[in-house]
């Protein structure tokens, strides 16, 4: 069965084609080879495709963001009001983003681990405005640093170790044999920026800003740096084509140019500042859209010496596509790594690796394979929103049991095999939720509760959030959380049942 499923996926691989990302003003568009443009992002900058072409990283208002490659599913990776983040670039594997972070006048290189962090520092670039990191196909990282005073290009390993100057052969100094009428050596650049590796990882193209503020595009192999011959005024922001046969760049007026690396065969395909140029999947993906409904059916019960707050949780799939998870168990491992299978118009399938994990639940009335962390339940403090209590629910069997998604019609159920129930020895599981179906769990159903025994009387946010670790790709993420503002009182003291009253219903984590 596993081999047959793999063959089916291979047969349905979607087509791929080059796409050039261009910024016009604060809008990022994708340009097809025929010149057709499709708007992806607004109020955005520094957009770059992931190596597999299914995601795009970008910055907005000084924060790092990521989205699906068609511009859907936008989410901010971290809110950093005192740090300006810029120039994201992808490390190999499509799950790590290196970027420049400027804090109190100093720029550092940091790496963010998808899908939900953390971020860690790998190198310092000095006092420059932007390190402009660029990643070579093999993982080498080039960036601009002022550690030696003037801006210079350094190359490091992907973990920030082994820093060395890229220009290993600087221009020779004048000697006694230099003719008196020889032109002086070129002045050091005012700035270097916009680094871009050639697809073979052998050359860098970048913008060199002279002391008079004019700029040129330079192609540099580490020993010889040659300015790209062009009639464009102050060319800047070079980007290599996927084949390495052309370089796109902008002029000072915002015009878009392309040319061969030696400057021949120039073209002017419109306007905009190039950001990235890559071969990417081109199918129209039908993403699922998980919508968390507010908690309901609140009830309190006693378990031993503990008071438990139970509730019903409901997560709708209101998207145009299936939520489809497929997992296989390698060797003797207890857990099953999962992949997400996305529908693509035309009958293709896009596979997202590392989409989560399944584990077998050996507890009445389940005894089947659970998708871990699908929904999370929390009590948070009003005001600071500090986390106070979190659920201990192991996971969920995703299935088409309830065709109850609000406002979305549903077809016949597709996922009804009960997640390989009573088969802990299973090596292959497929589960999910079709459009129009709801994943519903009642109060106290296998961890469907929160312990409120030690909480003082007061107001709290009861928050339910689907896909909180962002392992699943979606059409949007802004409706993954919902909450209730509740009041907890102990009218008979902590030896008697607490009283829970609902003060407000919220369609996000808090209102």
C-alpha positions as CSV (number, residue, x, y, z in Angstrom):
1,X,0.0,0.0,0.0
2,X,2.8,2.4,0.9
3,X,4.6,1.8,-2.4
4,X,1.3,2.3,-4.4
5,X,0.6,5.6,-2.6
6,X,4.1,6.9,-3.4
7,X,3.7,6.0,-7.0
8,X,0.4,7.8,-7.1
9,X,2.0,10.9,-5.7
10,X,4.8,10.8,-8.2
11,X,2.3,10.5,-11.1
12,X,0.4,13.6,-9.9
13,X,3.4,16.0,-9.5
14,X,2.4,19.4,-10.6
15,X,4.2,21.4,-13.4
16,X,6.9,23.9,-12.6
17,X,8.1,27.0,-14.4
18,X,10.3,30.1,-13.7
19,X,8.8,33.0,-11.8
20,X,10.4,36.4,-11.2
21,X,9.4,38.2,-8.0
22,X,9.3,42.0,-8.5
23,X,8.4,44.8,-6.1
24,X,6.5,47.8,-7.4
25,X,6.1,50.4,-4.6
26,X,5.1,48.2,-1.7
27,X,3.4,45.5,-3.7
28,X,5.2,42.2,-4.6
29,X,4.1,40.6,-7.9
30,X,5.1,37.3,-9.6
31,X,6.0,37.6,-13.3
32,X,5.7,34.6,-15.6
33,X,8.0,34.2,-18.6
34,X,5.4,35.7,-21.0
35,X,5.2,38.8,-18.8
36,X,1.9,38.1,-17.1
37,X,1.9,39.5,-13.6
38,X,0.1,38.2,-10.5
39,X,-0.1,40.2,-7.3
40,X,1.1,38.2,-4.3
41,X,1.6,40.6,-1.4
42,X,0.9,44.2,-0.3
43,X,2.8,46.3,2.1
44,X,5.7,43.9,1.7
45,X,9.4,44.0,0.8
46,X,12.4,41.6,0.4
47,X,10.2,38.6,-0.8
48,X,12.0,35.4,-1.7
49,X,10.8,31.9,-2.6
50,X,11.7,28.9,-0.5
51,X,14.0,26.4,-2.2
52,X,11.0,24.1,-3.1
53,X,9.0,27.1,-4.3
54,X,6.0,26.5,-2.1
55,X,6.5,29.3,0.4
56,X,7.6,32.9,0.2
57,X,9.4,34.8,3.1
58,X,9.1,38.6,3.2
59,X,9.3,41.5,5.6
60,X,6.5,43.9,6.5
61,X,6.8,46.9,8.9
62,X,10.2,45.6,10.2
63,X,8.9,42.1,11.0
64,X,9.6,38.7,9.4
65,X,6.6,37.0,7.7
66,X,6.0,33.9,5.6
67,X,3.1,32.9,3.2
68,X,2.2,30.3,0.7
69,X,3.8,30.9,-2.6
70,X,0.5,32.3,-4.1
71,X,0.3,34.9,-1.3
72,X,-2.3,33.1,0.8
73,X,-1.7,31.9,4.3
74,X,0.2,35.0,5.5
75,X,1.5,34.9,9.0
76,X,4.0,37.0,11.0
77,X,6.7,34.8,12.5
78,X,7.6,37.1,15.3
79,X,6.6,40.5,16.5
80,X,9.7,42.5,17.4
81,X,8.8,46.2,18.0
82,X,12.4,47.2,18.9
83,X,14.2,45.2,16.2
84,X,14.1,45.8,12.4
85,X,14.2,42.6,10.4
86,X,15.1,42.6,6.8
87,X,16.5,40.6,3.8
88,X,15.3,37.0,4.4
89,X,17.0,34.2,2.6
90,X,16.3,30.5,2.7
91,X,18.8,27.9,3.9
92,X,18.6,24.5,2.1
93,X,15.6,22.4,3.0
94,X,12.9,25.1,3.0
95,X,12.5,25.1,6.8
96,X,15.1,27.7,7.9
97,X,15.2,31.4,7.1
98,X,18.3,33.5,7.7
99,X,17.7,37.2,8.0
100,X,19.2,40.5,9.2
101,X,18.1,41.9,12.5
102,X,19.1,45.4,13.5
103,X,18.9,46.3,17.2
104,X,20.4,49.4,18.9
105,X,22.5,50.2,15.8
106,X,24.1,46.8,15.4
107,X,23.0,44.2,12.8
108,X,23.1,40.5,13.4
109,X,22.3,37.5,11.3
110,X,19.7,35.2,12.8
111,X,18.1,31.9,11.7
112,X,14.4,31.2,12.2
113,X,13.3,27.6,12.3
114,X,10.0,26.9,10.7
115,X,7.2,26.3,11.3
116,X,7.1,28.1,14.7
117,X,10.6,28.9,15.8
118,X,12.8,29.4,17.6
119,X,15.2,32.0,16.2
120,X,18.8,32.1,17.1
121,X,21.8,34.4,16.3
122,X,24.6,33.0,14.1
123,X,26.9,36.0,13.4
124,X,27.3,39.8,13.8
125,X,27.6,42.0,10.8
126,X,28.6,45.2,12.6
127,X,27.1,48.7,12.4
128,X,25.8,48.6,8.8
129,X,22.2,49.2,8.0
130,X,21.6,45.7,6.4
131,X,23.8,42.6,6.1
132,X,21.9,41.4,3.0
133,X,22.5,37.7,3.5
134,X,22.5,35.5,0.5
135,X,22.6,31.7,0.4
136,X,24.5,29.6,-2.2
137,X,23.0,26.3,-3.4
138,X,25.4,24.3,-1.1
139,X,24.5,26.4,1.9
140,X,27.4,28.8,2.1
141,X,26.2,32.2,3.4
142,X,27.5,35.5,2.1
143,X,26.8,38.8,3.9
144,X,28.0,42.4,4.1
145,X,29.9,43.3,7.3
146,X,31.5,46.5,8.6
147,X,33.6,44.5,11.2
148,X,36.8,45.8,9.5
149,X,35.6,49.4,9.2
150,X,34.5,49.7,5.5
151,X,31.8,47.4,4.2
152,X,33.1,44.1,2.8
153,X,31.6,40.8,1.8
154,X,32.2,37.8,4.1
155,X,31.3,34.1,3.5
156,X,30.4,31.8,6.4
157,X,29.0,28.3,6.9
158,X,25.3,28.0,7.4
159,X,25.8,27.9,11.2
160,X,27.8,31.1,11.2
161,X,31.2,29.5,11.6
162,X,34.3,29.8,9.4
163,X,33.9,33.5,8.4
164,X,36.3,34.6,5.7
165,X,36.5,37.5,3.3
166,X,35.0,36.7,-0.1
167,X,37.5,38.9,-2.0
168,X,40.6,36.8,-1.4
169,X,42.7,38.8,-3.9
170,X,42.4,42.5,-3.2
171,X,43.6,45.1,-5.8
172,X,47.5,45.4,-5.7
173,X,48.9,48.5,-3.9
174,X,50.9,51.0,-5.9
175,X,54.6,50.3,-6.3
176,X,57.7,52.3,-7.3
177,X,57.3,50.9,-10.9
178,X,53.8,52.3,-11.2
179,X,53.8,55.0,-13.9
180,X,53.2,58.5,-12.5
181,X,50.3,59.1,-14.8
182,X,48.6,55.8,-14.0
183,X,45.0,56.2,-12.7
184,X,44.6,55.9,-9.0
185,X,43.1,52.7,-7.6
186,X,39.3,52.8,-7.2
187,X,38.1,54.4,-4.0
188,X,36.6,52.0,-1.4
189,X,32.8,51.7,-1.9
190,X,30.5,53.7,0.2
191,X,28.3,50.6,0.5
192,X,27.8,47.0,-0.8
193,X,24.4,45.5,-0.8
194,X,21.8,43.3,-2.6
195,X,24.0,40.1,-2.6
196,X,22.8,37.3,-5.0
197,X,24.6,34.0,-5.7
198,X,24.7,32.5,-9.1
199,X,22.9,29.2,-9.4
200,X,26.2,27.3,-9.5
201,X,27.4,29.1,-6.3
202,X,30.6,30.3,-8.0
203,X,29.8,34.0,-8.4
204,X,28.1,36.8,-6.5
205,X,26.3,39.7,-8.1
206,X,25.8,42.7,-5.9
207,X,25.2,46.5,-5.9
208,X,28.3,48.6,-5.4
209,X,27.6,52.2,-4.2
210,X,30.4,54.7,-5.0
211,X,31.4,57.7,-2.9
212,X,29.3,59.9,-5.2
213,X,26.2,57.7,-4.4
214,X,26.0,56.3,-7.9
215,X,25.7,52.5,-8.1
216,X,26.7,49.7,-10.4
217,X,26.0,46.0,-10.6
218,X,29.1,43.9,-10.0
219,X,29.7,40.3,-10.9
220,X,32.4,38.9,-8.6
221,X,34.0,35.4,-8.5
222,X,36.1,36.2,-5.5
223,X,39.2,37.1,-7.4
224,X,37.9,39.4,-10.2
225,X,35.0,41.9,-9.8
226,X,33.6,43.3,-13.1
227,X,30.9,45.9,-13.4
228,X,28.0,44.8,-15.6
229,X,28.0,46.8,-18.8
230,X,24.7,48.6,-19.1
231,X,23.2,51.9,-20.2
232,X,20.8,51.9,-17.2
233,X,21.3,54.8,-14.8
234,X,22.6,53.6,-11.4
235,X,21.7,49.9,-11.8
236,X,20.9,48.0,-8.5
237,X,19.3,45.0,-6.9
238,X,20.7,42.2,-9.2
239,X,19.0,38.8,-9.2
240,X,20.2,35.7,-11.2
241,X,17.9,33.8,-13.4
242,X,17.4,30.1,-12.5
243,X,19.7,29.0,-15.3
244,X,22.4,31.6,-14.5
245,X,22.2,32.9,-18.1
246,X,20.7,36.3,-17.2
247,X,20.7,38.8,-14.4
248,X,17.7,41.0,-13.6
249,X,18.2,44.4,-12.1
250,X,16.5,47.8,-11.6
251,X,17.5,51.3,-12.6
252,X,17.3,54.4,-10.5
253,X,13.8,55.2,-12.0
254,X,12.3,51.8,-11.1
255,X,12.7,50.3,-14.6
256,X,13.2,46.6,-14.8
257,X,16.1,45.2,-16.9
258,X,17.6,41.8,-17.7
259,X,20.8,41.0,-19.5
260,X,23.4,38.3,-19.8
261,X,26.2,38.4,-17.2
262,X,28.5,40.1,-19.7
263,X,25.9,42.8,-20.4
264,X,24.8,41.5,-23.8
265,X,21.2,40.9,-25.0
266,X,19.6,43.6,-22.8
267,X,15.9,43.6,-22.3
268,X,13.5,46.0,-20.5
269,X,10.4,43.9,-19.5
270,X,8.5,46.7,-17.7
271,X,9.0,48.2,-14.2
272,X,9.8,47.0,-10.7
273,X,12.7,46.0,-8.5
274,X,13.6,42.3,-8.8
275,X,13.7,40.3,-5.6
276,X,14.0,36.6,-6.6
277,X,13.9,34.4,-9.7
278,X,13.3,30.7,-9.3
279,X,11.6,27.7,-10.9
280,X,8.5,27.0,-8.7
281,X,5.4,24.8,-8.8
282,X,2.7,26.6,-10.8
283,X,-0.5,24.7,-9.9
284,X,-3.5,26.4,-8.2
285,X,-3.6,24.8,-4.8
286,X,-6.9,24.2,-3.0
287,X,-5.9,24.8,0.6
288,X,-8.0,23.7,3.6
289,X,-9.0,26.5,6.0
290,X,-9.4,25.5,9.6
291,X,-11.8,27.7,11.5
292,X,-11.9,27.4,15.3
293,X,-15.3,27.9,16.8
294,X,-15.5,29.4,20.3
295,X,-15.6,26.9,23.2
296,X,-19.1,25.8,24.2
297,X,-20.9,23.4,26.6
298,X,-18.8,24.5,29.6
299,X,-19.2,22.2,32.6
300,X,-17.3,21.5,35.8
301,X,-16.7,18.1,37.4
302,X,-14.6,16.7,40.3
303,X,-11.9,14.1,39.7
304,X,-10.5,13.1,43.0
305,X,-9.2,16.3,44.7
306,X,-9.2,18.3,41.4
307,X,-11.9,20.5,39.8
308,X,-11.9,20.2,36.0
309,X,-13.5,22.6,33.5
310,X,-14.8,20.7,30.5
311,X,-15.9,22.1,27.2
312,X,-16.8,21.2,23.6
313,X,-14.4,22.1,20.9
314,X,-15.3,22.4,17.2
315,X,-12.9,23.0,14.2
316,X,-14.5,23.5,10.8
317,X,-12.8,23.0,7.5
318,X,-14.2,25.9,5.5
319,X,-11.6,25.9,2.8
320,X,-11.9,24.8,-0.8
321,X,-9.6,21.8,-0.3
322,X,-9.2,18.7,1.8
323,X,-7.3,18.6,5.0
324,X,-5.5,15.3,4.2
325,X,-2.7,13.8,6.3
326,X,-0.8,10.7,5.4
327,X,1.6,8.9,7.7
328,X,3.9,5.9,7.5
329,X,5.8,4.3,10.3
330,X,9.5,3.7,9.7
331,X,11.1,0.6,11.3
332,X,10.2,0.0,14.9
333,X,9.3,3.6,15.7
334,X,6.2,4.2,17.8
335,X,5.3,7.5,16.1
336,X,4.4,8.0,12.5
337,X,5.8,11.1,10.7
338,X,3.1,12.7,8.7
339,X,2.9,14.5,5.4
340,X,0.2,16.8,4.2
341,X,-1.3,16.2,0.8
342,X,-2.7,19.3,-0.8
343,X,-5.1,19.3,-3.7
344,X,-4.0,21.1,-6.9
345,X,-6.5,22.1,-9.6
346,X,-6.2,19.7,-12.5
347,X,-5.8,16.6,-10.4
348,X,-2.2,17.1,-9.2
349,X,-1.1,16.6,-5.6
350,X,1.4,18.7,-3.7
351,X,3.2,17.0,-0.8
352,X,4.3,18.9,2.3
353,X,6.9,17.0,4.3
354,X,7.2,17.2,8.1
355,X,3.5,18.1,8.6
356,X,3.3,16.6,12.1
357,X,3.2,13.3,13.8
358,X,0.7,10.5,14.7
359,X,0.7,8.3,17.8
360,X,-1.5,5.4,18.8
361,X,-4.0,6.3,21.6
362,X,-4.4,3.3,23.9
363,X,-7.3,4.7,26.0
364,X,-11.1,4.1,26.1
365,X,-12.9,4.7,23.8
366,X,-10.2,5.5,21.3
367,X,-7.6,2.9,20.5
368,X,-6.7,4.5,17.2
369,X,-4.0,6.7,15.6
370,X,-4.1,10.3,16.8
371,X,-2.8,13.4,15.0
372,X,-0.8,15.2,17.7
373,X,-1.4,18.8,18.6
374,X,-4.2,19.5,16.2
375,X,-6.1,21.6,18.7
376,X,-4.8,23.3,22.0
377,X,-6.8,24.5,25.0
378,X,-5.5,27.1,27.4
379,X,-6.5,29.4,30.2
380,X,-4.8,32.8,30.1
381,X,-4.7,35.8,32.4
382,X,-6.7,38.8,31.5
383,X,-4.5,41.8,30.7
384,X,-1.0,40.2,30.4
385,X,-2.4,37.1,28.6
386,X,0.1,35.0,30.5
387,X,-0.5,31.2,30.2
388,X,-1.8,29.7,33.4
389,X,-3.2,26.2,32.5
390,X,-2.8,24.1,29.3
391,X,-4.6,20.9,28.3
392,X,-3.0,17.4,28.3
393,X,-5.0,16.1,25.3
394,X,-2.8,13.7,23.3
395,X,-4.3,14.2,19.9
396,X,-7.2,13.8,17.5
397,X,-8.5,11.2,15.1
398,X,-9.4,13.5,12.1
399,X,-12.4,12.2,10.3
400,X,-15.6,13.2,8.5
401,X,-18.0,12.5,11.3
402,X,-19.9,15.8,11.5
403,X,-20.9,17.7,8.3
404,X,-21.6,20.8,10.3
405,X,-19.1,23.5,9.1
406,X,-20.8,26.8,9.2
407,X,-21.7,28.3,5.8
408,X,-19.9,25.5,3.8
409,X,-21.8,22.7,2.0
410,X,-20.3,19.3,2.2
411,X,-20.2,16.2,0.0
412,X,-20.0,12.6,0.9
413,X,-17.6,11.8,3.7
414,X,-14.1,10.8,2.6
415,X,-12.3,10.1,5.8
416,X,-14.3,7.4,7.7
417,X,-11.8,4.6,8.4
418,X,-11.6,5.6,12.1
419,X,-7.8,6.1,12.0
420,X,-6.9,2.4,11.9
421,X,-8.8,1.7,15.1
422,X,-7.6,-1.3,17.2
423,X,-4.5,-1.6,15.0
424,X,-1.5,-0.4,16.9
425,X,0.6,-2.5,14.5
426,X,-0.5,-0.4,11.5
427,X,2.3,1.1,9.4
428,X,0.2,3.4,7.2
429,X,-2.6,5.8,8.2
430,X,-4.5,8.4,6.2
431,X,-7.0,10.8,8.0
432,X,-8.3,14.3,7.6
433,X,-11.3,16.5,7.1
434,X,-13.2,17.3,3.9
435,X,-14.6,20.8,3.1
436,X,-17.8,21.3,5.1
437,X,-16.9,18.9,7.9
438,X,-16.2,19.6,11.6
439,X,-13.8,18.0,14.0
440,X,-15.9,17.9,17.2
441,X,-15.0,16.7,20.7
442,X,-17.3,16.9,23.7
443,X,-16.3,17.8,27.3
444,X,-14.0,15.4,29.2
445,X,-13.5,13.3,26.1
446,X,-9.9,12.0,26.5
447,X,-8.3,15.1,28.0
448,X,-11.0,17.5,26.9
449,X,-10.6,19.7,30.1
450,X,-8.5,22.1,32.1
451,X,-7.6,21.8,35.8
452,X,-8.8,25.0,37.6
453,X,-8.3,23.7,41.2
454,X,-5.6,26.2,42.0
455,X,-6.9,29.2,40.2
456,X,-8.1,32.2,42.3
457,X,-11.4,33.8,41.5
458,X,-11.3,36.2,38.6
459,X,-11.6,36.7,34.9
460,X,-9.8,34.5,32.4
461,X,-9.5,33.9,28.7
462,X,-10.4,30.3,27.7
463,X,-8.6,29.9,24.4
464,X,-9.0,27.2,21.8
465,X,-6.5,27.2,18.9
466,X,-6.3,24.8,16.0
467,X,-2.9,24.2,14.2
468,X,-1.1,26.2,16.9
469,X,2.3,24.8,15.8
470,X,1.6,25.8,12.1
471,X,2.6,22.4,10.8
472,X,-0.4,22.3,8.5
473,X,-0.6,24.6,5.4
474,X,-3.8,26.6,5.2
475,X,-5.6,29.2,3.1
476,X,-5.4,31.6,6.1
477,X,-4.4,31.5,9.8
478,X,-6.2,34.4,11.3
479,X,-9.3,32.3,12.2
480,X,-7.4,29.4,13.8
481,X,-8.2,30.7,17.3
482,X,-11.4,31.6,19.3
483,X,-12.0,32.2,23.0
484,X,-14.4,33.0,25.8
485,X,-13.9,35.6,28.5
486,X,-15.1,33.8,31.6
487,X,-15.5,34.6,35.2
488,X,-14.4,32.0,37.8
489,X,-15.8,32.2,41.3
490,X,-15.8,29.9,44.4
491,X,-19.1,30.7,46.2
492,X,-18.7,27.7,48.5
493,X,-14.9,27.9,48.8
494,X,-12.4,25.6,47.1
495,X,-14.0,22.5,48.7
496,X,-17.2,23.1,46.6
497,X,-17.6,23.3,42.8
498,X,-16.6,26.6,41.2
499,X,-19.0,28.7,39.2
500,X,-18.2,29.6,35.6
501,X,-20.0,32.4,33.8
502,X,-19.3,33.6,30.2
503,X,-18.7,37.3,29.8
504,X,-17.8,37.5,26.1
505,X,-17.4,35.4,23.0
506,X,-14.4,36.1,20.7
507,X,-13.5,34.9,17.2
508,X,-9.8,35.2,17.9
509,X,-7.5,34.5,20.9
510,X,-8.8,37.5,22.8
511,X,-10.8,40.7,22.0
